[in-house]
Amino acid sequence: MLRKGGKKEMRIDRVKFRMELIKRGITQKKLAEWSGVTRATINSVACGKSCRDDIGGKIAKALGVDVTDIMED
C-alpha cells in the first residue's frame, strides 16, 4: 500500500502483535523505548492502524521477529 508522498505502508496484525508483547513480558511503553518509535504510533499499531514499512521494521526488530511474522495476512 502506498501513502501520500510515495511511502509504503503495512498493517501489523493486532493479535500477533499483542502475543509478541505478552511472550516477552513487555509493555507498549517499553517497546516504544526499544524501537525508537513513539508510544502514540505503537498504540495506533496495536489498535490496527497501518504504519510505514520502516516503522514496522523497527517494531519487528525490537520484538526480535521478522516483520512478516507480525504482518496481517
N, C-alpha and C positions, 0 to 999 in steps of 0.2 A: 504494500500500500504506500502511496506517495502522499505527502502532505505539502502544503504551500511551501514554496522555496525549493522543491525537489528532494527534500529529506525523506528517507524511507521510514515507515512506521511498522510496528509489530504489536501484537497483543499477547500479553503473558496470561496464561491460564490461572484464574484465581485460586482454584483448588490446588493445583500443582505448586503454586507459589506459597500458599499457606502451609502445605505439607512440608516443604523445604525449610520454612522458618521453624516449624514445630520440631522436625528432625534434628535441627541444630540448636534448638532451645534459645533462639534469639528473637528479639523484638524488631519491629519495623524501624524503631529509632536506631538500634544497633546496626541494622542492615544499611540504613542511610549513612551512618558514620563510616562503615567499612567500604561501601561502594562509592562514596563521594557524590551521591545523588540526594537531593533534598527530601526531607520527610514528606512534604506535600506530594512530590512525584511518586514516592514509594506508596503512599496512601492511595493515590489515583490508580496506580497499577493494581494494588490489592482490591480495588473496587471494580476492576475490569476494564478500565480505560486503556487505550492504546498509548504506546510510548515510542520514541525514536529508537531505531536499531542500536545506536551506540549506548543508550541508556539501558536497554535490555541486556546488552553485553556486559555492562558494568555490574548490573544486578546479578546476573548469572555467575560472573567471576567471583563476586563477593560470597555467593552461596556455594561456590565450589562445584558448579554443574555446568554442562554445556547449555547454551541458550536454547537449543532445540528441545532440551529436557523439560523446559518450563513454558514453552510457547503453546498457544492454543492450537489444536489440531485442525 
